[in-house]
């Protein structure tokens, strides 16, 4: 706190208001984590570290930790390679049909991870409806190639490439054409411009994207559950699930200890990112007027073919798997003209009243969470960038925790925290608000990190200039900060919306009759053996989100430039 | 401002709980749960049921968090297995109730103190993909070297039913831990729960397996290429017991629910859903052999609870699972 030098002309109310936002954000995100910590270090009301050291020294914990580091680490590398290649090519070159490409790239994010895993296993194994229909299914008893660490790494990489793509693309938008032109006038060519000019300028976004991807991959349950459990390859989130399935009395405490271990790895990852990022400081003045379009020349067509092939593989294949599964009457039946049925679609869309309710709930929760987070994160990120108090720094290193924890653990923490509100008899448990608060805590980092990265790129001189001519806090936020960080804020909001819309693990323990989310409905269907109906609903969600995106496209002219990610 | 906020919050929270409502936590599949509740309300029009349906693991995690926070919600549990409920009874979380219907049940199917009552028999037997040449008929057939590496089974580390299956088979004199050692030597894959095992068999990835009866029999009826076998040595079973929480707010309503489930009417419903009723003298659903031909292997929930951790550890060591 002692370093907090007063800003010239910054009024006290402004400082207080911003500090208040910081405190609210800390309560929203860190209170559940703290409650969980308490659960892990107490035994029947008294402090006890025995259980903690027991759990941490079990060989199963250590091997799960190793597996988590391997899958999340390499998965992030896969996402990084795919996501940044797409982002650089789309943002900097003269590729055709960019909008369509970007539009398609958003889709993997919308399919819940366990559905992605499900559809890939359906495509690859001896059970494959697709392969059976084509008559080239492997013989009975052949192993499923995806049930392996490599399978997990590959699918984690594919699932999360959109995160890298979106954050990086937002960062690339603020690179002014002048910088690149200046480099080219001085004789720099293609790759050299990219390596020496563009790359250093985009490092903050790249680093932020990498960090979120790593944390997301670390906390991912769906993919290691579908692919790792059959292979006997447990990661920390699947080990948590295994503990929950136990019958003992110390289950919650054991789970809390494992959750803290996951949290510690995530924080370590964030600190490593910050260490590398702290070494370079480059600021940009203003945003670009025209998008960059370096000519690819002869390479354009081959590059386009390559990109579209990748998009087709990661998108069309799993979608085909989903559709095929949704059209057969029972699992394992081949898709033929005489076996095709639309029963599942009809049942899930028109006969089950819960579907409509879940759509309304999930839409409200996802839209509400992205709006609320945008309102909190913009001023907060700006405040934390300008006044790096100790509290702000501490918060900065911990705010990813609720996002990194397995969703089911976060929901246990929310129940422990909110089942009895302090000082009242009221409870939020069983209402939609407990899910809303859980979403705010969980997706805070997803919104905050891209905004923070874009503000890091900004030259503080612009804000100071506005301040020196007497612009109020509100005015500066509206006229300077908001327009300059709008692409990042929009990228964040879209990421939050897409992840929250079909989120499964957080709401899994928090829903009650009437507050079901889409993820819960899909899971319950699949769990009750209605795989076909689950697939039909998952496909419907993809279609609905595509329609929403098309709707945004219609209104895109009214938004500030760069807000709609798939527009050039 | 504060009072406005409080009143708004209360308005939002106001539930529609009527005087006679019971809250039920159940792990029955969705459609079955709805059917059970509907039938109960039809028989007891004065009592309303609020219910939450989820997988056993999640439901138990939720319940444990609620108990830890001092505010368990359900009055009645229709959930999991007798071992989990035996553990809860020993911790004083369940309330004892002597139902008049109990006399129609085998003594092994309910707690003698009245903490829980079995509602159905879900047996674990053999399953195979109809694409294979030889059908297994006994547990021992899975140790045949000819089918090495082609066997799937649920893991007791992930599934309560599988842990009970393990406790039953290892407790049997003719099988014992030797059998599990032979399975491990025959490279049986024990991972995940019953759902995953069934899919592995139905898809042909692992054409032989052990799985709960209704998954195989129902899917077979829908056209899945599988066959279920009741092995010669007998089958293990879980029973989806019903129990009343010690913290129940509506004990009377909860008792009515228990009585209904284990009454003739309630058991007819079980039959209709395609499960074997736990009550004596009921029929069996289509696709099952007659009840007297189904050999149930001996099983003691208290013993299984005591050995749960050591059984899991032994299993993990044998199968190299982590």
Interface residues (C-beta under 8 A of the other chain):
Chain A: X39 X59 X60 X63 X64 X125 X126 X127 X139 X140 X141 X142 X143 X144 X229 X230 X231 X232 X233 X234 X241 X242 X244 X245 X246 X247 X248 X249 X251 X252 X255 X329 X330 X331 X332 X333 X339 X408 X412 X415 X416 X419 X420 X424 X426 X427 X428 X429 X430 X431 X433 X508 X509 X512 X513 X524 X525 X527 X528 X529
Chain B: X6 X9 X10 X12 X13 X15 X29 X30 X31 X50 X51 X52 X53 X54 X55 X56 X57 X58 X60 X61 X62 X64 X65 X66 X68 X69 X70 X71 X73 X83 X84 X87 X91 X129 X131 X132 X149 X150 X155 X157 X158 X159 X160 X163 X189 X191 X192 X195 X196 X199 X200 X202 X203 X204 X205 X206 X207 X215 X218 X219 X222 X223 X224 X225 X226 X305 X308 X309 X312 X316 X319 X320 X321 X322
